[in-house]
Structures are given as structure tokens and as C-alpha cells.
């Protein structure tokens, strides 16, 4: 068990990196960092009803990708949500 895992807290460098990623992503798709955080919170609440997840390690990303049938790129939401237990709470 590493020192970071012992206390279960992220280093300030990791927090700053996460915030910068959110800011860059939100700027690319014209979505505010506050809105990104609200989306992340809502997704965590819904999924937590059905399984135990690691909300601290959860990551969401919105990017623009090409979709079949659309001429322009459309916003797409990707989520990386570590599942701790598949059984409902």
C-alpha cells in the first residue's frame, strides 16, 4: 500500500491536473467546468443506486466525434467509472 493510498487523498499536482483536463475538455465542447461537475455528480448518483463505484477515481470526458449519418462532429460523452462491487447497495 502506497503512501497516497494510505490516506486516500490526491496530491495537489493530481488535483490541478484533473482540473486542467476538465477545463480544456469543457472549453472544446463549450460546456462550463461547473456543468461538467454537475454531470459527473448526477451520473455517480444514478449508477450508485445499482452498484458500488469509486467516485474519487471516476472520470468523464466530452469530445466531438464523427457519427454516421451526421455531416459535422457531435459531442460525445465518455465515462470511466471504476466499479467496486456489482451488487446493489
C-alpha positions in Angstrom: 0.0 0.0 0.0 1.5 3.3 -1.1 1.5 6.5 0.9 -1.1 8.0 -1.3 -3.4 5.0 -0.9 -2.9 5.1 2.9 -4.5 8.5 3.3 -6.8 8.2 0.3 -6.1 11.7 -0.9 -4.8 13.0 -4.2 -1.7 15.2 -4.3 -2.3 18.8 -5.2 -0.5 18.2 -8.5 -3.0 15.5 -9.4 -5.9 17.7 -8.4 -4.6 20.6 -10.5 -4.1 18.2 -13.5 -7.6 16.9 -13.2 -9.0 20.5 -13.0 -7.0 21.5 -16.1 -8.3 18.5 -18.0 -11.9 19.4 -17.1 -11.2 23.0 -18.2 -9.7 22.0 -21.5 -12.5 19.5 -22.3 -15.2 21.9 -21.3 -13.7 24.6 -23.5 -13.6 22.3 -26.5 -17.3 21.5 -26.4 -18.5 24.8 -25.0 -19.5 23.3 -21.6 -18.6 25.0 -18.4 -16.5 23.3 -15.7 -19.4 23.7 -13.3 -21.7 21.9 -15.8 -19.1 19.1 -16.2 -19.0 18.6 -12.4 -22.8 18.6 -12.2 -23.0 15.9 -15.0 -20.3 13.8 -13.1 -22.3 14.1 -9.8 -25.6 13.1 -11.4 -24.0 10.1 -13.2 -22.4 9.0 -10.0 -25.8 9.3 -8.1 -27.7 7.2 -10.6 -25.1 4.5 -11.0 -24.6 4.3 -7.2 -28.2 3.1 -6.9 -27.2 -0.1 -8.7 -23.6 -0.8 -7.8 -20.8 0.5 -5.6 -18.4 2.7 -7.6 -15.2 4.7 -6.8 -16.4 8.3 -7.3 -13.0 9.7 -6.5 -11.4 7.9 -9.5 -14.3 8.5 -11.8 -13.6 10.4 -14.9 -15.9 11.9 -17.6 -15.0 13.4 -20.9 -16.9 15.1 -23.6 -15.3 15.3 -27.0 -16.5 15.9 -30.6 -16.6 12.8 -32.8 -17.9 12.0 -36.2 -21.2 10.0 -36.1 -22.5 8.1 -39.1 -25.4 10.0 -40.6 -24.2 13.4 -39.4 -22.1 15.7 -41.6 -20.4 17.5 -38.6 -18.9 16.2 -35.4 -21.2 15.9 -32.5 -20.4 16.0 -28.7 -19.9 12.5 -27.2 -19.8 11.6 -23.5 -17.2 9.1 -22.3 -17.2 7.9 -18.7 -14.5 5.8 -16.9 -16.2 4.6 -13.7 -14.3 2.1 -11.5 -16.8 -0.5 -10.2 -16.0 -1.7 -6.6 -18.9 -4.1 -6.3 -21.5 -5.2 -8.8 -24.2 -5.9 -6.2 -26.6 -3.2 -5.4 -26.1 -1.2 -2.2 
